Amino acid sequence: MAYQLYRNTTLGNSLQESLDELIQSRQITPQLALQVLLQFDKAINSALAQRVRNRVNFRGANYMYTGTNARFIARRGGSRL
């Protein structure tokens, strides 16, 4: 199963809005819209896995996760881009 993380991006939101309009105008069924979203999930994850070559590495001493935010506290930390 592909991750649905990228549905909340601008591209994912635009796709969902377009699919909702097509469903409301009865041009496609909700089942077809779901299949399109599942294919989007697979395609975006595959493209990012194969085409993106940039990486970010960092080290930190501690982190705090609250709700949807993660705060990383780095001591004597470094980063390499």
Secondary structure as a PSIPRED ss2 file (coil, helix, strand):
# PSIPRED VFORMAT (PSIPRED V4.0)

   1 M C   1.000  0.000  0.000
   2 A C   1.000  0.000  0.000
   3 Y C   1.000  0.000  0.000
   4 Q C   1.000  0.000  0.000
   5 L H   0.000  1.000  0.000
   6 Y H   0.000  1.000  0.000
   7 R H   0.000  1.000  0.000
   8 N H   0.000  1.000  0.000
   9 T C   1.000  0.000  0.000
  10 T H   0.000  1.000  0.000
  11 L H   0.000  1.000  0.000
  12 G H   0.000  1.000  0.000
  13 N H   0.000  1.000  0.000
  14 S H   0.000  1.000  0.000
  15 L H   0.000  1.000  0.000
  16 Q H   0.000  1.000  0.000
  17 E H   0.000  1.000  0.000
  18 S H   0.000  1.000  0.000
  19 L H   0.000  1.000  0.000
  20 D H   0.000  1.000  0.000
  21 E H   0.000  1.000  0.000
  22 L H   0.000  1.000  0.000
  23 I H   0.000  1.000  0.000
  24 Q H   0.000  1.000  0.000
  25 S C   1.000  0.000  0.000
  26 R C   1.000  0.000  0.000
  27 Q C   1.000  0.000  0.000
  28 I C   1.000  0.000  0.000
  29 T C   1.000  0.000  0.000
  30 P H   0.000  1.000  0.000
  31 Q H   0.000  1.000  0.000
  32 L H   0.000  1.000  0.000
  33 A H   0.000  1.000  0.000
  34 L H   0.000  1.000  0.000
  35 Q H   0.000  1.000  0.000
  36 V H   0.000  1.000  0.000
  37 L H   0.000  1.000  0.000
  38 L H   0.000  1.000  0.000
  39 Q H   0.000  1.000  0.000
  40 F H   0.000  1.000  0.000
  41 D H   0.000  1.000  0.000
  42 K H   0.000  1.000  0.000
  43 A H   0.000  1.000  0.000
  44 I H   0.000  1.000  0.000
  45 N H   0.000  1.000  0.000
  46 S H   0.000  1.000  0.000
  47 A H   0.000  1.000  0.000
  48 L H   0.000  1.000  0.000
  49 A H   0.000  1.000  0.000
  50 Q H   0.000  1.000  0.000
  51 R H   0.000  1.000  0.000
  52 V C   1.000  0.000  0.000
  53 R C   1.000  0.000  0.000
  54 N C   1.000  0.000  0.000
  55 R C   1.000  0.000  0.000
  56 V C   1.000  0.000  0.000
  57 N E   0.000  0.000  1.000
  58 F E   0.000  0.000  1.000
  59 R C   1.000  0.000  0.000
  60 G C   1.000  0.000  0.000
  61 A C   1.000  0.000  0.000
  62 N E   0.000  0.000  1.000
  63 Y E   0.000  0.000  1.000
  64 M E   0.000  0.000  1.000
  65 Y E   0.000  0.000  1.000
  66 T E   0.000  0.000  1.000
  67 G C   1.000  0.000  0.000
  68 T C   1.000  0.000  0.000
  69 N E   0.000  0.000  1.000
  70 A E   0.000  0.000  1.000
  71 R E   0.000  0.000  1.000
  72 F E   0.000  0.000  1.000
  73 I E   0.000  0.000  1.000
  74 A C   1.000  0.000  0.000
  75 R C   1.000  0.000  0.000
  76 R C   1.000  0.000  0.000
  77 G C   1.000  0.000  0.000
  78 G C   1.000  0.000  0.000
  79 S E   0.000  0.000  1.000
  80 R E   0.000  0.000  1.000
  81 L C   1.000  0.000  0.000
